[in-house]
Amino acid sequence: MRICFVTGGSLAEFSDRWQEAQAEVVVCGFQALGEVSYERELRGETSLFEDVALLSKEAKNVVIGGCFTDARGMRRKSVVVAEKGRILGVSDMVNRIDGSLYRAGAGVKIYETAAGKLGIIVAEDLYFSRVAETLAVCGADAAVCVFEQFSESLEPMLARAQAFLCGLPVLLCGYGYALIADIGGKVRFASPGSPCVYDLEREQEYHLVETRRRGFYRSGRKGF
């Protein structure tokens, strides 16, 4: 799976350079789309989601882009996913911290694409391990996290830990930097470049894990 990260500049700027990447999946940070109003999109005053769909159609691939959505004053951190000219859906951040300006959205989503099953982690949802666990249990091939601007230590460490514990690669894309953590908990790829490209091999390992616990005793019924 060839991944192209766009960590700087707008989607319009990248749309003239997509031929350089020839990627199956393009992941863009929040700077690519910025603010998206659902009302203005529906009225035709803006066409940001249409631009995402058109780029995916022209490049014949999957385009994933972060944005700040506004639905009648309800602001959310969101990620739009398009493939070959069609919007597959919009994922919202599902956890709200300390009454943040950005509201919590609906549940986590996995998108079935030609490149594989891609699970989406939106921004600070990376801080909640159950999001990655849910994606892994539901069969995602990789988790794609679009962040605003992550630190040098915390977010990369969380991506590595969740990749190891959940057994799926975690792709982290933020402003000015991109990173891939493999299922061994190691940094497989990292770059400040934009765009930057990496060929990701599909990794799926399964192990039997047994736990001995106290209790859980069930006695058989007599007479049978």
C-alpha positions in Angstrom: 0.0 0.0 0.0 1.7 3.2 -1.1 0.9 6.1 1.3 1.4 9.8 0.5 1.4 12.2 3.4 0.6 15.9 2.8 1.8 17.7 5.9 1.8 21.3 4.6 -0.2 23.5 2.2 -3.7 23.3 1.0 -5.4 20.5 -0.9 -5.6 22.8 -4.0 -1.8 23.2 -3.9 -1.3 19.5 -3.7 -3.8 18.7 -6.5 -1.3 20.0 -9.0 1.4 17.6 -7.8 -0.4 14.3 -7.1 1.2 12.7 -10.1 4.6 12.8 -8.3 3.3 10.5 -5.6 1.3 7.8 -7.6 0.0 6.7 -4.2 -2.9 4.4 -3.4 -3.8 6.5 -0.3 -3.3 10.2 0.2 -3.5 11.5 3.8 -3.7 15.2 4.4 -3.5 17.1 7.7 -6.0 19.6 8.9 -4.4 22.5 7.0 -5.4 20.9 3.7 -9.1 21.8 4.0 -9.4 24.0 7.1 -12.9 25.1 8.0 -15.8 23.4 6.3 -19.4 24.6 6.8 -22.0 21.9 6.0 -24.6 24.6 5.2 -22.3 26.5 2.8 -21.4 23.2 1.2 -25.0 22.3 0.7 -25.8 25.7 -0.7 -23.0 25.4 -3.2 -21.1 28.4 -1.8 -18.1 26.2 -1.1 -16.9 23.0 -2.7 -14.3 21.6 -0.4 -15.7 18.1 -0.1 -16.2 18.1 -3.9 -12.5 19.0 -4.3 -11.6 15.9 -2.2 -13.8 13.7 -4.3 -12.5 15.1 -7.6 -8.9 14.6 -6.5 -9.6 11.0 -5.6 -11.3 10.6 -9.0 -8.4 12.1 -10.9 -5.8 10.2 -9.0 -7.9 7.0 -8.9 -7.1 6.5 -5.2 -8.2 7.1 -1.7 -8.0 10.7 -0.3 -8.2 11.3 3.5 -8.3 14.8 4.8 -8.7 16.5 8.1 -11.0 19.5 8.6 -13.0 21.5 11.2 -16.7 21.0 10.4 -19.5 23.4 11.4 -23.1 22.2 11.5 -25.3 25.1 12.6 -22.7 26.2 15.2 -21.8 22.7 16.3 -18.0 22.6 15.6 -16.2 19.3 15.3 -12.8 17.9 14.3 -13.5 15.6 11.4 -11.9 13.6 8.7 -13.4 13.1 5.2 -12.7 10.0 3.2 -13.1 9.8 -0.6 -12.3 7.1 -3.1 -12.3 7.4 -6.9 -14.7 10.3 -7.0 -17.1 9.3 -4.2 -17.3 10.5 -0.7 -17.2 7.4 1.5 -18.0 9.3 4.7 -17.0 11.8 7.4 -15.6 10.6 10.7 -15.8 12.9 13.8 -13.7 13.0 16.9 -15.7 10.9 19.5 -14.0 12.2 22.7 -14.4 15.7 24.1 -11.8 16.8 26.7 -12.6 19.4 29.4 -15.5 21.0 27.5 -13.4 21.7 24.4 -14.7 24.0 21.7 -15.1 21.0 19.5 -18.0 18.7 20.2 -17.9 14.9 20.3 -19.3 13.2 17.3 -20.6 9.7 16.4 -18.8 6.4 16.6 -15.5 5.3 15.0 -15.6 4.1 11.4 -13.7 1.7 9.2 -13.8 2.3 5.4 -13.5 -0.5 3.0 -11.4 0.6 0.1 -9.4 -0.9 -2.7 -6.3 -0.3 -0.6 -7.7 -2.2 2.4 -9.9 -1.6 5.4 -8.8 1.8 6.8 -9.8 2.8 10.3 -9.9 6.5 11.2 -8.7 8.1 14.4 -9.5 11.8 14.6 -7.0 14.1 16.4 -7.2 13.7 20.3 -9.0 10.3 19.9 -5.4 9.1 19.8 -5.3 9.6 23.6 -8.0 7.0 24.1 -6.7 3.5 23.4 -10.2 2.0 23.1 -10.5 3.7 19.7 -7.6 1.8 18.2 -8.7 -1.4 20.0 -12.2 -1.1 18.4 -10.6 -0.6 15.0 -8.4 -3.7 15.5 -11.3 -5.9 16.8 -13.4 -4.9 13.8 -10.8 -5.9 11.3 -9.0 -2.7 10.2 -5.8 -3.3 8.2 -4.4 0.1 9.4 -5.4 3.0 11.6 -5.0 6.5 10.1 -4.8 9.3 12.6 -5.0 12.9 11.4 -3.8 15.3 14.0 -3.3 19.1 14.1 0.3 19.5 15.2 1.7 16.8 17.4 4.7 16.9 19.8 8.0 15.2 19.4 7.3 12.6 22.1 3.7 12.1 23.3 1.7 11.4 20.1 4.5 9.3 18.5 4.8 7.3 21.7 1.0 6.7 21.8 1.0 5.7 18.1 3.8 3.2 18.7 2.1 1.8 21.9 -1.3 1.3 20.2 0.3 -0.2 17.1 2.0 -2.8 19.3 -0.9 -3.5 21.7 -3.6 -3.6 19.0 -1.6 -5.3 16.3 -2.2 -2.8 13.5 0.0 -0.1 11.9 -0.8 3.4 13.0 -0.3 6.2 10.4 0.0 9.6 12.0 -0.2 12.8 9.9 0.0 16.3 11.4 1.1 19.7 10.4 4.8 19.5 9.4 5.4 15.9 10.1 4.2 12.3 9.3 5.0 9.0 11.0 4.1 5.3 10.7 4.3 2.9 13.7 4.4 -0.8 12.9 2.9 -3.7 14.9 6.3 -4.2 16.6 6.0 -0.8 18.3 8.8 0.7 16.2 8.8 3.8 14.0 8.8 2.4 10.5 8.8 5.8 8.7 9.0 9.4 9.7 9.4 12.6 7.6 8.9 16.3 7.8 8.6 16.5 4.0 5.5 17.4 2.1 4.5 15.4 0.2 6.3 12.3 1.4 5.7 8.7 0.3 6.1 5.3 1.9 5.3 1.8 0.7 3.5 0.1 3.6 3.4 -3.7 3.8 0.3 -5.2 5.2 1.0 -6.8 8.6 -1.4 -9.1 10.3 -0.3 -11.4 13.1 -2.5 -13.4 15.4 -1.5 -15.0 18.7 -3.4 -17.0 21.3 -3.4 -15.2 24.6 -4.7 -17.0 27.7 -5.4 -15.5 31.1 -5.8 -17.3 34.4 -8.3 -15.6 36.7 -9.8 -16.1 40.1 -13.5 -17.0 40.2 -15.7 -17.6 37.1 -16.7 -20.9 38.8 -19.8 -22.6 37.4 -21.3 -25.7 39.0 -23.2 -28.2 37.0 -26.9 -28.8 37.6 -27.8 -32.1 39.2 -30.3 -34.5 37.6 -28.9 -34.4 34.0 
